Amino acid sequence: MSANAGVLQATPMVEPRSQASPVTRGAALVEGSEWNPERYTREQIRGLVRRVFFPAAEPAAKQVVFSAMDAVTCVAALCDQVGRALALETAASVAILGRGLQVEDRANFQRYGEPTAIKSWSAQVSPNLWRVPDVGLRANSENSGTGHYWLSCLAQLRSEFEYVVIQGPTAGISIEAALLGQMADGIVLVLGARTRKATARQIKQTLQASQSRILGTVLSERTFPVPEKIYRRL
């Protein structure tokens, strides 16, 4: 793991399902506060956003990829949560690049054979937050999925948005994850409850060999507390 990959250890585990174990809930009650899973999730996401996009020492990341380590782990909800939390932390423009999203305004999608501004066909969620469907970017490229495509895509996104949260392909399956990890400012790997330790370690080694900047590892879909020392071994 690189020196930048301390997000998991420095940040509480993310729980998009907003579930808690009896042990965790009991600890909260002992401290005299009622367990609130939604508030707990928001606090974790906020901490993740601040450590990834607004680090105290490391260079700030503007375009970050979130990729699952296995095909059964979904990162769409996590990317949405991160994008919304990021938009609340800054007045700058934020984009969530989602896979499989529908183009919001097809009339402005393409004009006279040339791609138009991304914001014109994306869905504006709040004053400074947009959901950008990757299909809109891929439809105008003959090299979709290649390094040339992502260089152009990320440059176009950077020209319109200060920050971009990218829903990446599955790191253990697609070579696009490695491409994005090289060309974006960094990649955050997302483990599911059933992700095998050996698989996670192999994927991280592969990405490191490809010179991807691994910002950290996040555990998603957790329904029970896990000792931190276990994750330090990943």
Contacts in CASP RR format, 6 or more apart in sequence:
PFRMAT RR
TARGET T0000
AUTHOR 0000-0000-0000
METHOD contacts of the structure
MODEL  1
MSANAGVLQATPMVEPRSQASPVTRGAALVEGSEWNPERYTREQIRGLVR
RVFFPAAEPAAKQVVFSAMDAVTCVAALCDQVGRALALETAASVAILGRG
LQVEDRANFQRYGEPTAIKSWSAQVSPNLWRVPDVGLRANSENSGTGHYW
LSCLAQLRSEFEYVVIQGPTAGISIEAALLGQMADGIVLVLGARTRKATA
RQIKQTLQASQSRILGTVLSERTFPVPEKIYRRL
1 204 0 8 1.000
1 208 0 8 1.000
1 214 0 8 1.000
1 216 0 8 1.000
1 234 0 8 1.000
2 208 0 8 1.000
2 213 0 8 1.000
2 214 0 8 1.000
4 58 0 8 1.000
4 213 0 8 1.000
4 214 0 8 1.000
4 215 0 8 1.000
4 216 0 8 1.000
5 214 0 8 1.000
5 215 0 8 1.000
5 216 0 8 1.000
5 217 0 8 1.000
6 215 0 8 1.000
6 216 0 8 1.000
7 48 0 8 1.000
7 51 0 8 1.000
7 52 0 8 1.000
7 188 0 8 1.000
7 215 0 8 1.000
7 216 0 8 1.000
7 217 0 8 1.000
7 218 0 8 1.000
8 216 0 8 1.000
8 217 0 8 1.000
8 218 0 8 1.000
8 219 0 8 1.000
8 231 0 8 1.000
8 234 0 8 1.000
9 228 0 8 1.000
9 231 0 8 1.000
9 232 0 8 1.000
10 51 0 8 1.000
11 44 0 8 1.000
11 47 0 8 1.000
11 48 0 8 1.000
11 51 0 8 1.000
11 218 0 8 1.000
12 43 0 8 1.000
12 44 0 8 1.000
12 47 0 8 1.000
13 44 0 8 1.000
13 218 0 8 1.000
13 219 0 8 1.000
13 222 0 8 1.000
13 226 0 8 1.000
14 41 0 8 1.000
14 44 0 8 1.000
14 45 0 8 1.000
14 48 0 8 1.000
14 78 0 8 1.000
14 218 0 8 1.000
14 219 0 8 1.000
14 220 0 8 1.000
14 222 0 8 1.000
15 37 0 8 1.000
15 40 0 8 1.000
15 41 0 8 1.000
15 44 0 8 1.000
15 220 0 8 1.000
15 221 0 8 1.000
15 222 0 8 1.000
15 223 0 8 1.000
16 41 0 8 1.000
16 77 0 8 1.000
16 78 0 8 1.000
16 81 0 8 1.000
16 220 0 8 1.000
16 221 0 8 1.000
17 221 0 8 1.000
17 222 0 8 1.000
17 223 0 8 1.000
18 37 0 8 1.000
18 38 0 8 1.000
18 40 0 8 1.000
18 41 0 8 1.000
19 37 0 8 1.000
19 222 0 8 1.000
19 223 0 8 1.000
20 35 0 8 1.000
20 37 0 8 1.000
20 40 0 8 1.000
20 223 0 8 1.000
21 223 0 8 1.000
21 224 0 8 1.000
21 225 0 8 1.000
23 224 0 8 1.000
23 225 0 8 1.000
24 35 0 8 1.000
24 224 0 8 1.000
24 225 0 8 1.000
25 35 0 8 1.000
26 35 0 8 1.000
28 34 0 8 1.000
28 35 0 8 1.000
29 35 0 8 1.000
41 81 0 8 1.000
42 85 0 8 1.000
45 81 0 8 1.000
45 82 0 8 1.000
45 85 0 8 1.000
46 85 0 8 1.000
46 89 0 8 1.000
48 82 0 8 1.000
48 85 0 8 1.000
48 218 0 8 1.000
49 82 0 8 1.000
49 83 0 8 1.000
49 85 0 8 1.000
49 86 0 8 1.000
49 89 0 8 1.000
50 89 0 8 1.000
52 61 0 8 1.000
52 64 0 8 1.000
52 188 0 8 1.000
52 215 0 8 1.000
53 60 0 8 1.000
53 61 0 8 1.000
53 62 0 8 1.000
53 64 0 8 1.000
53 86 0 8 1.000
53 89 0 8 1.000
53 163 0 8 1.000
54 60 0 8 1.000
54 89 0 8 1.000
55 61 0 8 1.000
59 185 0 8 1.000
61 185 0 8 1.000
61 186 0 8 1.000
61 215 0 8 1.000
62 158 0 8 1.000
62 162 0 8 1.000
62 163 0 8 1.000
62 164 0 8 1.000
62 185 0 8 1.000
63 154 0 8 1.000
63 157 0 8 1.000
63 158 0 8 1.000
63 163 0 8 1.000
63 164 0 8 1.000
63 166 0 8 1.000
63 184 0 8 1.000
63 185 0 8 1.000
63 186 0 8 1.000
64 164 0 8 1.000
64 165 0 8 1.000
64 166 0 8 1.000
64 184 0 8 1.000
64 185 0 8 1.000
64 186 0 8 1.000
64 187 0 8 1.000
64 188 0 8 1.000
64 215 0 8 1.000
65 166 0 8 1.000
65 168 0 8 1.000
65 177 0 8 1.000
65 180 0 8 1.000
65 181 0 8 1.000
65 184 0 8 1.000
65 186 0 8 1.000
65 187 0 8 1.000
65 188 0 8 1.000
66 75 0 8 1.000
66 78 0 8 1.000
66 79 0 8 1.000
66 82 0 8 1.000
66 165 0 8 1.000
66 166 0 8 1.000
66 167 0 8 1.000
66 168 0 8 1.000
66 187 0 8 1.000
66 188 0 8 1.000
66 190 0 8 1.000
66 218 0 8 1.000
67 75 0 8 1.000
67 168 0 8 1.000
67 169 0 8 1.000
67 170 0 8 1.000
67 171 0 8 1.000
67 177 0 8 1.000
67 180 0 8 1.000
67 187 0 8 1.000
67 188 0 8 1.000
67 189 0 8 1.000
67 190 0 8 1.000
68 74 0 8 1.000
68 75 0 8 1.000
68 170 0 8 1.000
68 171 0 8 1.000
68 189 0 8 1.000
68 190 0 8 1.000
68 192 0 8 1.000
68 220 0 8 1.000
69 170 0 8 1.000
69 171 0 8 1.000
69 172 0 8 1.000
69 189 0 8 1.000
69 190 0 8 1.000
69 191 0 8 1.000
69 192 0 8 1.000
69 195 0 8 1.000
69 199 0 8 1.000
69 200 0 8 1.000
69 203 0 8 1.000
70 170 0 8 1.000
70 172 0 8 1.000
70 192 0 8 1.000
70 194 0 8 1.000
70 195 0 8 1.000
70 196 0 8 1.000
70 199 0 8 1.000
71 170 0 8 1.000
71 173 0 8 1.000
72 192 0 8 1.000
72 194 0 8 1.000
73 170 0 8 1.000
73 190 0 8 1.000
73 191 0 8 1.000
73 192 0 8 1.000
73 195 0 8 1.000
73 220 0 8 1.000
73 221 0 8 1.000
75 167 0 8 1.000
75 168 0 8 1.000
75 190 0 8 1.000
75 220 0 8 1.000
76 98 0 8 1.000
76 99 0 8 1.000
76 167 0 8 1.000
78 190 0 8 1.000
78 218 0 8 1.000
78 220 0 8 1.000
79 96 0 8 1.000
79 98 0 8 1.000
79 165 0 8 1.000
79 166 0 8 1.000
79 167 0 8 1.000
80 96 0 8 1.000
82 96 0 8 1.000
82 165 0 8 1.000
83 94 0 8 1.000
83 96 0 8 1.000
83 129 0 8 1.000
83 165 0 8 1.000
84 125 0 8 1.000
84 126 0 8 1.000
84 129 0 8 1.000
86 94 0 8 1.000
86 163 0 8 1.000
86 165 0 8 1.000
87 94 0 8 1.000
87 125 0 8 1.000
87 126 0 8 1.000
87 128 0 8 1.000
87 129 0 8 1.000
90 128 0 8 1.000
90 162 0 8 1.000
90 163 0 8 1.000
91 128 0 8 1.000
92 128 0 8 1.000
92 162 0 8 1.000
92 163 0 8 1.000
93 128 0 8 1.000
93 129 0 8 1.000
93 130 0 8 1.000
93 160 0 8 1.000
93 161 0 8 1.000
93 162 0 8 1.000
93 163 0 8 1.000
94 128 0 8 1.000
94 129 0 8 1.000
94 130 0 8 1.000
94 161 0 8 1.000
94 162 0 8 1.000
94 163 0 8 1.000
94 164 0 8 1.000
94 165 0 8 1.000
95 118 0 8 1.000
95 122 0 8 1.000
95 129 0 8 1.000
95 130 0 8 1.000
95 131 0 8 1.000
95 132 0 8 1.000
95 157 0 8 1.000
95 160 0 8 1.000
95 161 0 8 1.000
95 163 0 8 1.000
95 164 0 8 1.000
95 165 0 8 1.000
96 125 0 8 1.000
96 129 0 8 1.000
96 130 0 8 1.000
96 131 0 8 1.000
96 132 0 8 1.000
96 164 0 8 1.000
96 165 0 8 1.000
96 167 0 8 1.000
97 132 0 8 1.000
97 134 0 8 1.000
97 137 0 8 1.000
97 157 0 8 1.000
97 164 0 8 1.000
97 165 0 8 1.000
97 166 0 8 1.000
97 167 0 8 1.000
98 131 0 8 1.000
98 132 0 8 1.000
98 133 0 8 1.000
98 134 0 8 1.000
98 166 0 8 1.000
98 167 0 8 1.000
99 134 0 8 1.000
99 167 0 8 1.000
99 168 0 8 1.000
99 169 0 8 1.000
100 133 0 8 1.000
100 134 0 8 1.000
100 135 0 8 1.000
101 123 0 8 1.000
101 131 0 8 1.000
101 132 0 8 1.000
101 133 0 8 1.000
101 134 0 8 1.000
101 135 0 8 1.000
102 133 0 8 1.000
102 135 0 8 1.000
103 109 0 8 1.000
103 121 0 8 1.000
103 133 0 8 1.000
103 135 0 8 1.000
103 136 0 8 1.000
104 121 0 8 1.000
104 122 0 8 1.000
104 123 0 8 1.000
104 131 0 8 1.000
104 133 0 8 1.000
105 120 0 8 1.000
105 121 0 8 1.000
106 121 0 8 1.000
108 116 0 8 1.000
108 120 0 8 1.000
108 121 0 8 1.000
109 116 0 8 1.000
109 121 0 8 1.000
109 136 0 8 1.000
109 139 0 8 1.000
110 116 0 8 1.000
110 139 0 8 1.000
110 140 0 8 1.000
115 140 0 8 1.000
115 156 0 8 1.000
117 160 0 8 1.000
118 130 0 8 1.000
118 132 0 8 1.000
118 137 0 8 1.000
118 156 0 8 1.000
118 157 0 8 1.000
118 160 0 8 1.000
118 161 0 8 1.000
119 130 0 8 1.000
119 160 0 8 1.000
121 136 0 8 1.000
122 130 0 8 1.000
122 131 0 8 1.000
122 132 0 8 1.000
122 133 0 8 1.000
123 130 0 8 1.000
123 131 0 8 1.000
124 130 0 8 1.000
125 131 0 8 1.000
130 161 0 8 1.000
132 157 0 8 1.000
134 167 0 8 1.000
137 153 0 8 1.000
137 156 0 8 1.000
138 144 0 8 1.000
138 145 0 8 1.000
138 149 0 8 1.000
141 149 0 8 1.000
141 152 0 8 1.000
141 153 0 8 1.000
143 149 0 8 1.000
145 176 0 8 1.000
145 179 0 8 1.000
146 179 0 8 1.000
147 179 0 8 1.000
147 183 0 8 1.000
150 176 0 8 1.000
150 179 0 8 1.000
150 180 0 8 1.000
150 183 0 8 1.000
151 183 0 8 1.000
154 164 0 8 1.000
154 183 0 8 1.000
154 184 0 8 1.000
157 164 0 8 1.000
158 164 0 8 1.000
164 184 0 8 1.000
166 180 0 8 1.000
166 184 0 8 1.000
168 176 0 8 1.000
168 177 0 8 1.000
168 180 0 8 1.000
169 176 0 8 1.000
169 177 0 8 1.000
169 180 0 8 1.000
170 177 0 8 1.000
171 177 0 8 1.000
171 178 0 8 1.000
171 187 0 8 1.000
171 189 0 8 1.000
171 203 0 8 1.000
171 207 0 8 1.000
172 199 0 8 1.000
172 203 0 8 1.000
177 187 0 8 1.000
177 207 0 8 1.000
178 206 0 8 1.000
178 207 0 8 1.000
178 210 0 8 1.000
178 212 0 8 1.000
180 187 0 8 1.000
181 187 0 8 1.000
181 207 0 8 1.000
181 210 0 8 1.000
181 212 0 8 1.000
181 213 0 8 1.000
182 210 0 8 1.000
182 211 0 8 1.000
182 212 0 8 1.000
185 213 0 8 1.000
186 212 0 8 1.000
186 213 0 8 1.000
186 214 0 8 1.000
186 215 0 8 1.000
187 207 0 8 1.000
187 212 0 8 1.000
187 213 0 8 1.000
187 214 0 8 1.000
187 215 0 8 1.000
188 214 0 8 1.000
188 215 0 8 1.000
188 216 0 8 1.000
188 217 0 8 1.000
188 218 0 8 1.000
189 200 0 8 1.000
189 203 0 8 1.000
189 204 0 8 1.000
189 207 0 8 1.000
189 214 0 8 1.000
189 216 0 8 1.000
189 217 0 8 1.000
189 218 0 8 1.000
190 217 0 8 1.000
190 218 0 8 1.000
190 219 0 8 1.000
190 220 0 8 1.000
191 200 0 8 1.000
191 217 0 8 1.000
191 218 0 8 1.000
191 219 0 8 1.000
191 220 0 8 1.000
192 219 0 8 1.000
192 220 0 8 1.000
192 221 0 8 1.000
192 222 0 8 1.000
193 219 0 8 1.000
193 220 0 8 1.000
193 221 0 8 1.000
193 222 0 8 1.000
193 223 0 8 1.000
197 233 0 8 1.000
197 234 0 8 1.000
200 217 0 8 1.000
200 234 0 8 1.000
201 234 0 8 1.000
204 214 0 8 1.000
204 217 0 8 1.000
204 234 0 8 1.000
207 214 0 8 1.000
208 214 0 8 1.000
217 231 0 8 1.000
217 234 0 8 1.000
219 226 0 8 1.000
219 231 0 8 1.000
END
